[in-house]
Amino acid sequence: MLATVPTVAQTEPDSVENVYQLGPVVIHGRAKGLDLEGFMRQVKEDTTFLHAFLNMRFWPHAVEGTLTVRNKGEKERATLYRKGRLLREGAAAMLAVDSEVITGRLLDRKGRMRYLTAELYDDLFWPKGGWHADNTVATYAQGGRGSGRIATYKEELKRFMFNPGQEIASVPFIGDKLALFDPAMARYYDFGIGTSFRNGHTCWEFTATAKDSLGTARVKENATVIKSMRTWFDQGTMVVIAREYRIAHASLVLDFDIAIQVDNQVVEGELVPTYIGYDGDWDIPMHKRELVRFRLRMHGWMAE
């Protein structure tokens, strides 16, 4: 059970309002000396979740993915099924596709994806050609992001998925609302910490849930973008074993409702993803609204 006991909101400029204390189940044993603000800082500054994603282009493994996409209001669906393997020879890496099945009108006459979200999925998880394998967060942070609309949407989707709780300045009107732990946003959330068991690991489970009201005033729907987030940290190593979250926003500029689940596992000392699930309703400017679901399963990791 989550243990969340409200305390009086702090008033210092750098404090987080509506802080919740750690319950008795958390403050003994390995959690001795662990304070909530320190734990929230751990969540905010964590790089293990991103590192697991970078391992998808570094360590050899097998991957199987299914994608279903359609425009809202259309009965016809397009699907994509693929199986592949990441191959490594020294620092050279590539993703070999072993099988592929496409149904519906997924591609246009030139063989390009008709749906932008499918194009992003294809580019993000099924890279073409070869590349220099590097799974360091520092190199990723310094790397170029490309230019143009597709590159921008790809980077935003990537950050939505692997850096939740961080501000995304390039997204108009909502970028600062993603900064979950900034004092201006933290007051809109209930936070909790408890113990849980996930993917074979005893974990600290950290939750953030958007409030419906502040005192007697109802919170407007668009006051928050992250509607809920649950993160499971291994109690011994503090790596992110799993994360589930939902982000949503509705405006004339951007309209989306996205739920994401990521499960990780430790293989030979390396944190690697074993499952990524995405369910999205995304109305992208200059495109029809797209309803997208994809599932990726990774196995056979050789992290050595």
KEPA-78358 format. One record per atom (N, C-alpha, C): x, y, z. Coordinates in steps of 0.02 Angstrom, whole numbers, padded with zeros to 5 digits, always signed. Each point is the difference from the previous one (the first is absolute). Layout:
XYZ ...
***
This chain:
+00042-00060+00000 -00042+00060+00000 +00044+00062+00000 -00023+00052-00033 +00037+00063+00001 -00014+00035+00065 +00053+00030+00027 -00006+00037+00063 +00010+00073-00014 -00053+00041+00002 +00006+00071-00016 -00035+00040+00054 +00040+00034+00040 -00028+00040+00054 +00013+00073-00014 -00052+00041-00011 +00011+00070-00018 +00032+00040+00056 +00042+00046-00018 +00030+00047+00047 -00016+00070-00022 +00019+00049+00040 -00012+00070-00018 +00045+00019-00058 -00027+00035-00049 +00040+00020-00058 +00056+00047+00022 +00059-00008-00030 +00056+00043+00016 -00007+00066-00038 +00032+00052+00026 -00009+00066-00029 +00064+00027-00031 +00058-00033+00008 +00061+00024-00031 -00006-00003-00076 +00036+00045-00036 -00006+00003-00073 +00015-00066-00035 +00046-00040+00027 +00019-00062-00034 -00036-00061+00027 -00049+00010+00043 -00034-00057+00030 -00053-00028-00046 -00023-00061+00016 -00054-00031-00038 -00062+00000+00044 -00054+00027-00026 -00062+00003+00039 -00033-00068+00003 -00041-00009+00053 -00037-00063+00009 +00046-00060+00001 +00056+00007+00034 +00046-00056+00008 -00031-00054+00043 +00014-00062-00015 -00026-00056+00039 +00057-00036+00034 -00010-00016+00064 +00051-00035+00037 +00004-00073-00022 +00057-00031+00015 +00006-00072-00010 -00035-00035+00058 -00039-00050-00016 -00035-00038+00051 +00047-00047+00037 -00023-00029+00055 +00042-00044+00040 +00029-00058-00039 -00037-00026-00050 +00025-00057-00038 +00061+00018-00041 +00011+00065-00011 +00055+00022-00042 +00061+00021+00040 -00009+00023+00061 +00055+00033+00035 +00044-00049+00038 -00013-00064-00004 +00045-00046+00034 +00042-00038-00051 +00047-00040+00025 +00041-00042-00044 +00041+00041-00048 -00001-00019-00064 +00041+00033-00050 -00018+00072-00011 -00060+00020+00019 -00022+00069-00012 +00020+00047+00055 +00038-00024+00049 +00018+00043+00056 +00037+00062-00025 -00022+00057+00021 +00031+00063-00021 -00026+00027-00065 -00046-00036-00032 -00028+00022-00064 -00057+00049+00012 +00006+00061-00025 -00052+00050+00008 -00037+00009-00066 -00061+00024+00003 -00041+00004-00060 +00029+00047-00051 +00024+00059+00022 +00027+00047-00049 +00062-00029-00033 +00040-00039+00038 +00058-00033-00029 -00022-00053-00050 -00054-00035+00016 -00026-00050-00046 -00027+00032-00063 -00035+00056+00006 -00026+00035-00058 +00057+00025-00044 +00054+00021+00033 +00058+00021-00039 +00030-00059-00038 -00002-00059+00032 +00024-00061-00034 -00042-00014-00062 -00066+00007+00006 -00044-00011-00056 +00015+00049-00056 +00009+00064+00018 +00011+00052-00049 +00067-00007-00036 +00051-00020+00037 +00067-00003-00028 +00019-00068-00027 -00044-00049+00006 +00016-00068-00022 +00020-00002-00074 +00051-00038-00016 +00021-00011-00069 -00004-00074-00019 -00017-00044+00048 -00001-00072-00016 -00055-00017-00049 -00056+00036+00003 -00056-00014-00046 +00021+00016-00072 +00032+00057-00009 +00024+00018-00066 +00056-00047-00023 +00044-00019+00046 +00055-00045-00017 -00026-00067-00026 -00054-00025+00030 -00030-00062-00024 -00023+00006-00072 -00029+00058-00017 -00021+00012-00069 +00061+00001-00047 +00053+00033+00021 +00060+00003-00041 +00031-00069-00011 -00011-00044+00047 +00025-00069-00008 -00034-00037-00057 -00058+00025-00022 -00035-00031-00056 +00039+00006-00064 +00046+00048-00004 +00041+00008-00059 +00073-00017+00014 +00011-00037+00054 +00068-00016+00019 +00012-00075+00008 -00040-00032+00042 +00011-00071+00014 -00041-00044-00047 +00029-00054-00025 -00038-00046-00044 -00060-00029+00036 -00056-00005-00036 -00060-00028+00027 -00049-00013-00057 -00054-00035+00016 -00054-00011-00048 -00059+00045+00018 -00037+00023-00051 -00056+00046+00012 -00059-00021-00044 -00059+00005+00028 -00062-00015-00036 -00049+00057+00014 -00028+00028-00053 -00044+00057+00010 -00063-00003-00043 -00055+00024+00028 -00063+00006-00036 -00026+00071+00007 -00026+00028-00054 -00028+00067+00000 -00067-00001-00035 -00048+00034+00030 -00066+00009-00031 -00016+00075+00000 -00022+00026-00057 -00012+00072-00005 -00060+00012-00045 -00038+00052+00016 -00056+00021-00043 -00016+00073+00014 -00033+00031-00046 -00027+00068+00013 -00064-00006+00039 -00012+00048+00044 -00061-00003+00039 -00060+00005-00045 -00049-00043+00012 -00060-00002-00041 +00004-00049-00057 +00059-00026-00014 +00008-00048-00054 -00002-00071+00028 -00035-00044-00034 -00003-00069+00021 +00061-00039-00023 +00028+00020-00056 +00057-00035-00027 +00062+00011+00044 +00035-00054+00012 +00061+00004+00039 +00059-00023-00041 +00058+00028+00016 +00062-00022-00031 +00043-00030+00055 +00034-00054-00015 +00041-00033+00050 +00070-00014-00028 +00047-00005+00046 +00069-00017-00018 +00026-00048+00052 +00026-00057-00023 +00030-00050+00044 +00072-00011-00024 +00046+00000+00047 +00070-00011-00017 +00035-00042+00053 +00049-00038-00023 +00048-00034+00044 +00070+00017-00025 +00045+00011+00047 +00067+00017-00021 +00051-00014+00054 +00064+00014-00017 +00055-00011+00046 +00049+00058-00005 +00024+00024+00058 +00053+00049-00001 +00067-00038-00003 +00041+00017-00049 +00064-00034-00011 +00057+00048+00016 +00053-00026+00030 +00058+00041+00016 +00064-00035-00023 +00044+00040-00030 +00067-00023-00015 +00047+00056+00019 +00032-00007+00058 +00039+00055+00027 -00046+00057+00017 +00016+00060-00024 -00042+00059+00014 -00054+00010-00053 +00000-00042-00052 -00050+00006-00054 -00063-00039+00019 -00058+00033-00007 -00063-00032+00016 -00050+00010-00056 -00048-00046-00005 -00055+00006-00047 -00057-00043+00023 -00060+00017-00023 -00060-00038+00017 -00023-00038-00062 +00004-00066+00003 -00021-00041-00057 -00072-00022+00009 -00043+00015-00049 -00070-00020+00002 -00007-00069-00031 -00023-00048+00039 -00006-00069-00023 -00066-00013-00034 -00053+00033+00022 -00066-00010-00031 -00041+00062+00010 -00047+00011-00047 -00043+00059+00002 -00066-00016-00034 -00055+00020+00032 -00067-00008-00029 -00037+00066+00008 -00026+00027-00056 -00037+00063+00000 -00070-00013-00026 -00050+00027+00034 -00069-00004-00023 -00029+00070-00002 -00051+00009-00043 -00033+00065-00005 +00043+00050-00038 -00023+00062+00000 +00033+00054-00037 +00049+00035+00045 +00051-00036+00021 +00051+00030+00043 +00049+00043-00040 +00013-00019-00063 +00049+00034-00042 -00035+00037-00057 +00032+00055-00023 -00026+00035-00058 +00031-00031-00063 -00013+00030-00057 +00023-00029-00063 +00076-00001-00006 +00034+00043+00037 +00072+00002-00002 +00032-00043+00054 -00042-00038+00036 +00027-00044+00051 +00014+00034+00066 -00026+00061+00010 +00011+00037+00062 -00060-00010+00047 +00012+00008+00064 -00054-00007+00049 -00052+00055-00010 -00064-00020-00002 -00054+00049-00007 -00016+00034+00066 +00020-00029+00055 -00015+00026+00066 +00065+00025+00032 -00002+00060+00026 +00059+00029+00030 +00024-00039+00061 -00047-00022+00042 +00020-00038+00059 +00033-00066-00019 -00025-00032-00053 +00032-00061-00024 +00070+00014-00026 +00008+00058-00032 +00066+00019-00024 +00048+00011+00058 -00024+00031+00053 +00041+00010+00059 +00020-00066+00032 -00048-00046+00005 +00013-00066+00028 +00052-00037-00042 -00007+00003-00065 +00046-00033-00045 +00070+00027+00008 +00006+00066+00005 +00065+00032+00004 +00032-00010+00069 -00041+00001+00052 +00026-00004+00068 +00021-00070+00020 -00039-00050-00020 +00013-00068+00024 +00026-00047-00054 -00003+00020-00063 +00024-00043-00054 +00047+00040-00045 +00057+00022+00027 +00046+00042-00039 +00028-00037-00061 +00011+00037-00053 +00026-00029-00062 +00076+00011-00004 +00033-00045-00036 +00072+00008-00010 +00039-00017+00063 +00063+00018+00001 +00042-00014+00057 +00017+00063+00039 +00027-00008+00060 +00020+00057+00041 +00055-00021+00048 +00032+00050+00029 +00051-00011+00051 -00034-00011+00067 +00009-00058+00030 -00034-00017+00062 +00028+00040+00059 -00043+00034+00035 +00020+00039+00059 -00062+00007+00044 +00005-00026+00062 -00057+00002+00045 +00010+00047+00058 +00045+00048-00006 +00012+00047+00054 -00049+00058-00003 -00027+00018+00057 -00048+00055+00005 +00033+00066-00020 +00063+00008+00019 +00035+00063-00016 +00006+00010-00075 +00017-00053-00037 +00005+00005-00072 -00068+00016-00031 -00052-00033+00026 -00068+00013-00025 -00019+00073+00011 +00016+00027+00059 -00018+00069+00016 +00036+00050-00046 +00060-00017-00022 +00039+00045-00042 -00015-00008-00074 -00033-00055-00017 -00011-00015-00071 -00048+00048-00033 +00004+00004-00066 -00046+00042-00038 -00069-00030-00004 -00050+00042-00003 -00069-00024-00002 -00031+00007-00069 +00038+00026-00048 -00029+00009-00066 -00044+00062-00002 -00027+00014-00058 -00042+00059-00009 -00062-00019-00040 -00049+00043+00001 -00061-00013-00037 -00054-00028+00044 -00060-00003-00028 -00059-00019+00038 +00004-00072+00026 +00020-00047-00042 +00003-00070+00019 +00051-00010+00056 +00058+00030-00007 +00052-00006+00051 -00025+00028+00067 -00037+00056-00004 -00026+00030+00061 -00051-00044+00034 -00047-00027-00038 -00051-00044+00029 +00032-00064+00027 +00050-00025-00035 +00034-00061+00023 +00033+00012+00067 +00034+00057+00007 +00034+00016+00062 -00050+00011+00056 -00057+00032-00015 -00050+00011+00052 -00031-00066+00022 -00015-00044-00047 -00027-00065+00018 +00049-00039+00043 +00064+00003-00019 +00052-00034+00038 +00003+00026+00072 -00004+00066+00007 +00004+00029+00067 -00064-00014+00040 -00058+00000-00034 -00061-00020+00034 +00008-00070+00030 +00032-00045-00038 +00005-00070+00019 +00054-00012+00053 +00058+00031-00008 +00057-00020+00040 +00024+00054+00048 -00029+00059-00001 +00018+00052+00048 -00062+00034+00029 -00049-00038+00022 -00060+00031+00028 +00018+00039+00063 -00033+00057+00009 +00015+00042+00057 +00051+00054-00014 +00025+00003-00061 +00048+00051-00020 -00034+00050-00047 +00016+00063+00008 -00029+00051-00043 +00024-00009-00072 -00046+00009-00048 +00017-00003-00071 -00018+00068-00029 +00050+00043-00005 -00012+00069-00020 -00026+00006-00070 +00014-00049-00044 -00020+00005-00070 -00075-00013-00010 -00035-00024+00051 -00072-00013-00007 -00038+00061+00025 -00035+00036-00044 -00033+00062+00020 -00055-00011+00051 -00004+00044+00048 -00054+00004+00050 +00002-00055+00053 +00033-00056-00012 -00002-00054+00049 +00069-00021+00024 +00053+00023-00033 +00067-00024+00017 +00017+00008+00074 -00018+00057+00030 +00015+00011+00070 -00045-00040+00046 -00058-00021-00024 -00046-00040+00041 +00025-00072+00009 +00048-00020-00040 +00029-00067+00007 +00051-00003+00056 +00021+00058+00025 +00049+00002+00054 -00035-00017+00066 -00008-00064+00011 -00043-00027+00053 +00019+00024+00069 +00065+00008+00014 +00023+00014+00067 +00015+00074+00013 -00008+00042-00051 +00008+00071+00012 -00056+00023+00047 +00015+00047+00047 -00051+00021+00048 -00066+00021-00031 +00004+00033-00058 -00062+00024-00031 -00045-00057-00022 +00029-00058-00016 -00039-00058-00022 -00013-00050+00055 +00048-00008+00047 -00005-00052+00051 -00063+00008+00043 -00025+00061+00008 -00060+00010+00041 -00062-00032-00029 +00003-00017-00064 -00058-00032-00033 +00000-00076+00008 +00048-00027+00038 +00007-00073+00003 -00001-00026+00071 -00024-00062+00006 +00009-00040+00060 +00058-00048-00014 +00049-00001+00045 +00058-00043-00007 -00002-00055+00053 +00024-00058-00017 +00002-00054+00048 +00059-00046-00012 +00024-00032+00053 +00054-00049-00005 -00020-00061+00041 +00011-00058-00028 -00014-00062+00036 +00045-00056-00025 -00010-00059+00026 +00038-00058-00023 -00043-00041-00046 +00033-00032-00049 -00036-00040-00049 +00048-00051-00030 -00028-00048-00036 +00041-00052-00033 -00015+00003-00074 +00051+00010-00042 -00010+00008-00071 +00057-00033-00039 -00017-00041-00048 +00049-00032-00044 +00054-00037+00038 -00019-00031+00056 +00047-00039+00039 +00042+00040+00048 -00016+00064+00009 +00039+00045+00043 -00043+00028+00056 +00028+00005+00060 -00031+00037+00054 +00014+00073-00012 -00053+00040-00005 +00007+00069-00024 -00030+00051+00047 +00025+00062-00006 -00036+00058+00024 -00046+00022-00057 -00063+00008+00015 -00048+00022-00052 -00018+00073+00014 +00018+00043-00047 -00013+00072+00007 -00058+00018-00046 -00050+00035+00026 -00058+00019-00039 -00011+00075+00001 -00024+00026-00055 -00021+00069-00006 -00066+00000-00037 -00052+00028+00032 -00067+00000-00028 -00028+00070+00000 -00023+00023-00057 -00028+00068-00005 -00062+00006+00043 -00005+00056+00035 -00057+00012+00044 -00060+00025-00040 -00059-00015+00027 -00062+00026-00029 -00016+00069+00027 +00026+00015+00059 -00017+00065+00031 +00056+00022+00046 +00003+00065+00011 +00045+00031+00049 -00044+00035+00050 -00005-00027+00060 -00047+00027+00048 -00071-00009-00025 -00036+00055-00007 -00069-00003-00025 -00004+00015-00074 +00056+00018-00031 +00000+00018-00071 +00018-00061-00043 -00039-00010-00052 +00013-00054-00045 +00058+00017-00047 +00045-00048-00011 +00058+00012-00044 -00022-00008-00072 +00016+00049-00042 -00017-00005-00071 +00038-00058-00033 -00032-00031-00048 +00028-00059-00032 +00068+00014-00030 +00010+00058-00030 +00063+00015-00034 +00052+00032+00047 -00013-00001+00065 +00050+00025+00047 +00059-00047+00004 -00012-00064-00015 +00053-00051+00002 +00001-00037-00066 +00058-00027-00017 +00008-00042-00059 +00013-00072+00021 +00044-00010+00048 +00011-00067+00027 -00057-00015+00048 -00043-00046-00018 -00059-00015+00040 +00017-00051+00055 +00045-00045-00015 +00021-00048+00051 +00068-00029-00020 +00040-00017+00049 +00064-00032-00014 +00017-00046+00059 +00018-00061-00016 +00022-00049+00050 +00069-00025-00021 +00047+00001+00046 +00068-00022-00015 +00022-00049+00053 +00028-00056-00022 +00025-00051+00045 +00077+00001+00000 +00030+00016+00058 +00073+00001+00007 +00022-00062+00039 +00050-00035-00026 +00029-00055+00037 +00028+00027+00066 -00019-00033+00056 +00019+00026+00065 +00076-00002+00012 +00034-00046-00032 +00071-00006+00011 +00042+00047-00043 -00020+00009-00063 +00041+00038-00048 -00032+00065-00022 -00065+00009+00012 -00038+00059-00020 -00005+00009-00076 +00011-00053-00039 -00013+00005-00071 -00075-00007-00011 -00025+00028-00055 -00072-00001-00015 -00018-00067-00031 -00038-00039+00037 -00021-00066-00023 -00062+00005-00045 -00042+00049+00013 -00060+00008-00042 -00028+00070+00010 -00037+00023-00050 -00034+00064+00005 -00063-00003-00041 -00054+00027+00027 -00063+00007-00035 -00024+00071+00009 -00023+00031-00053 -00026+00068+00007 -00047+00018-00057 -00039+00052+00014 -00048+00025-00049 +00008+00075-00004 +00005+00026-00062 +00004+00072-00011 -00058+00018-00047 -00030+00058+00012 -00057+00021-00041 -00005+00076+00000 -00024+00026-00056 -00010+00073-00008 -00047+00010-00059 -00040+00052+00005 -00047+00016-00055 +00000+00075-00012 +00019+00020-00060 -00002+00071-00020 -00002+00003-00076 -00008+00059-00027 +00000+00009-00072 +00069-00015-00030 +00053+00009+00040 +00067-00010-00025 +00021-00073+00003 -00016-00034+00054 +00022-00068+00010 -00051-00038+00042 -00018-00060-00022 -00051-00039+00034 +00024-00072+00001 +00010-00028+00061 +00023-00069+00004 -00021-00031+00066 -00002-00066+00000 -00012-00040+00061 +00040-00064-00009 +00054-00006+00037 +00048-00053-00011 +00013-00038+00065 -00003-00066-00003 +00018-00043+00057 +00060-00043-00021 +00050-00004+00044 +00062-00035-00015 +00019-00045+00058 +00024-00059-00017 +00026-00047+00050 +00067-00026-00024 +00049+00001+00044 +00067-00026-00016 +00022-00046+00057 +00020-00061-00018 +00028-00047+00048 +00072-00013-00016 +00042+00003+00051 +00072-00013-00007 +00021-00060+00040 +00058-00026-00017 +00030-00055+00038 +00075+00009+00000 +00033-00027+00051 +00073+00002+00004 +00028-00065-00029 +00039+00007-00052 +00031-00058-00033 +00076+00010+00001 +00033-00045+00035 +00073+00003+00004 +00025+00070+00020 -00036+00028+00049 +00020+00065+00027 -00024+00060-00038 -00034-00010-00057 -00025+00056-00041 -00076+00003+00004 -00026+00061+00008 -00072+00010-00001 -00025+00005-00072 -00046-00044-00019 -00024-00003-00069 -00076-00004+00000 -00033+00028-00050 -00073-00006-00004 -00022-00068-00026 -00053-00026+00027 -00029-00063-00024 -00069+00011-00030 -00032+00056+00016 -00067+00013-00027 -00013+00076-00002 -00027+00023-00056 -00022+00070-00006 -00070-00002-00030 -00047+00029+00035 -00069+00004-00024 -00021+00073-00007 -00034+00016-00054 -00021+00069-00015 -00071-00001-00027 -00043+00040+00030 -00068+00011-00025 -00010+00076-00005 -00008+00025-00062 -00003+00072-00009 -00056+00023-00045 -00030+00055+00019 -00048+00037-00040 +00031+00069-00009 +00027+00013-00061 +00041+00059-00010 -00025+00039-00061 -00021+00061+00012 -00022+00045-00054 +00057+00048-00014 +00039-00015-00051 +00060+00037-00017 -00018+00054-00051 +00025+00061+00010 -00015+00054-00048 +00014-00020-00072 -00047+00018-00045 +00006-00014-00072 -00010-00073-00017 -00023-00041+00048 -00013-00071-00012 -00068-00018+00031 -00029-00054-00025 -00060-00026+00030 +00017-00032+00067 -00049-00001+00045 +00010-00032+00065 +00017-00074-00011 +00050-00024+00036 +00023-00069-00006 -00008-00038+00066 -00029-00060-00005 -00005-00045+00057 +00051-00055-00010 +00047-00006+00045 +00057-00044-00010 +00011-00044+00061 +00014-00063-00013 +00021-00046+00053 +00059-00040-00025 +00053-00004+00041 +00053-00045-00018 +00027-00036+00061 +00027-00059-00012 +00029-00042+00052 +00068-00024-00025 +00051+00008+00040 +00067-00025-00016 +00022-00047+00056 +00026-00057-00020 +00028-00048+00048 +00071-00016-00020 +00046+00007+00048 +00071-00013-00012 +00023-00057+00045 +00040-00045-00029 +00025-00057+00038 +00066-00023-00029 +00030-00050+00031 +00063-00027-00024 +00058+00050+00004 -00002+00041+00051 +00053+00051+00006 +00068-00031+00014 +00051+00027-00032 +00069-00022+00012 +00041+00061+00021 -00007+00017+00064 +00032+00061+00025 +00068-00016+00030 +00047-00015-00043 +00069-00013+00023 +00048+00012-00056 
***
